[in-house]
Amino acid sequence: MAEDRGGSGPESKPTESGPFFTLAEVAKRNTDRETWLVIRGRVYDVTRFLAEHPGGEEVLLEQAGRDATESFEDVGHSLDAQDMLRQYLIGEVHPCDRKTDASKVPSQSPTSESSFWTVWLIPILGALVLGLMYRYYVMDGKSS
């Protein structure tokens, strides 16, 4: 299983193949005393960074113990901020949990299909209906 580590220092850099942590293990580290989060499949202990975070520690605590990839990327962190992640890296998400994430991908495909409907088809149909209504009222006005 995964290695249980209470803290991480500069001397505890993980190797390319681990250590591995399950998402359940990461979920337990969601307090201001121990704050772990996952970004792009890697596990980070950001406890030491809480007080230094420009957005405030609340932002990190809100994401603590879970996958924060989407939130991290949505904010648009600078390259310096992305490089800074390295010093907080303690391991990787266990391969079993990565497979769970990959199995969610097919369930996301209906979302992309519904996106097509909302982005293109509904507005086109709306414009078509409005055009027909306009034409009906213009023709009705001329025949009176």
C-alpha positions in Angstrom: 0.0 0.0 0.0 1.0 3.6 0.3 3.6 5.0 2.5 2.2 7.0 5.4 4.2 10.2 6.0 3.3 12.8 8.5 5.3 15.6 6.9 7.7 16.3 4.2 10.9 18.2 4.1 13.3 19.0 1.2 15.1 15.7 1.8 11.9 13.6 1.2 11.6 14.0 -2.5 9.7 11.1 -4.1 11.1 9.0 -6.9 9.5 8.9 -10.3 7.5 5.8 -9.3 6.2 6.9 -5.9 5.6 6.9 -3.1 2.0 6.4 -3.9 -1.0 7.6 -1.9 -4.6 6.6 -2.3 -7.3 9.3 -2.6 -8.6 8.1 0.8 -5.3 8.8 2.4 -5.2 12.2 0.8 -8.7 12.9 2.0 -7.6 12.5 5.7 -5.2 15.4 5.3 -7.6 18.2 5.1 -6.8 20.4 8.1 -4.6 23.4 8.7 -2.2 21.0 10.6 -1.8 18.8 7.6 -3.0 19.9 4.2 -2.5 17.7 1.2 -4.0 18.0 -2.2 -3.8 16.4 -5.6 -2.9 18.3 -8.8 -2.5 16.4 -12.1 -2.2 13.1 -10.4 0.5 14.2 -8.0 0.2 14.6 -4.2 1.4 17.8 -2.6 1.8 18.7 1.1 1.1 22.4 1.1 0.8 22.8 4.9 4.0 25.0 5.0 2.6 27.2 2.3 -0.8 28.0 3.9 0.3 31.3 5.4 2.2 32.3 2.3 -0.5 31.7 -0.3 -1.4 35.0 -2.0 -5.1 34.1 -2.1 -5.2 33.2 1.6 -5.0 29.9 3.4 -8.8 29.5 3.0 -8.4 28.8 -0.7 -6.1 25.9 0.0 -8.1 24.6 2.9 -11.2 24.5 0.7 -9.4 22.2 -1.7 -7.5 20.2 1.0 -7.8 16.4 0.9 -9.0 16.2 -2.7 -8.1 16.6 -6.3 -7.6 20.3 -6.9 -6.5 20.1 -10.5 -9.5 21.9 -12.0 -9.4 24.7 -9.4 -5.6 25.1 -9.8 -5.9 25.4 -13.6 -9.0 27.6 -13.6 -7.2 30.2 -11.6 -4.5 30.5 -14.2 -1.4 30.2 -12.0 1.8 31.7 -13.3 4.7 29.5 -14.4 6.5 30.5 -11.2 3.6 29.2 -9.2 3.6 26.0 -11.1 7.4 25.6 -10.6 6.8 26.3 -6.9 4.7 23.1 -6.7 7.9 21.0 -6.9 9.0 21.8 -3.4 5.7 20.5 -2.0 5.6 17.3 -4.0 5.5 14.2 -1.8 4.2 11.5 -4.1 1.7 10.4 -6.7 -1.9 9.2 -6.7 -2.0 5.4 -6.4 -2.6 3.7 -9.8 -5.8 2.1 -8.6 -7.3 5.6 -8.0 -6.1 6.8 -11.3 -8.0 4.0 -13.0 -11.1 5.2 -11.2 -10.6 8.7 -12.6 -10.1 7.3 -16.1 -13.3 5.3 -15.8 -15.1 8.6 -15.3 -14.1 9.8 -18.7 -16.9 7.9 -20.6 -19.5 9.4 -18.2 -18.3 12.8 -19.3 -19.0 12.3 -22.9 -22.8 13.0 -22.5 -21.7 16.3 -21.1 -19.9 17.1 -24.3 -23.0 16.0 -26.3 -25.2 18.2 -24.2 -22.7 21.0 -24.8 -23.3 20.7 -28.5 -27.1 21.0 -28.0 -26.8 24.1 -25.8 -24.1 25.8 -27.7 -25.3 25.3 -31.3 -28.6 23.6 -31.8 -30.8 25.5 -29.2 -29.7 29.0 -30.4 -30.2 28.0 -34.1 -33.7 26.6 -33.3 -34.5 29.7 -31.4 -33.4 31.9 -34.3 -35.4 29.8 -36.7 -38.6 30.1 -34.5 -38.1 33.9 -34.2 -37.6 34.2 -37.9 -40.8 32.3 -38.6 -42.7 34.4 -36.1 -41.4 37.6 -37.6 -42.3 36.4 -41.1 -45.8 35.4 -40.0 -46.5 38.8 -38.4 -45.0 40.8 -41.3 -47.1 38.8 -43.8 -50.2 39.1 -41.6 -49.7 42.9 -41.4 -49.5 43.2 -45.2 -52.7 41.2 -45.9 -54.8 43.3 -43.6 
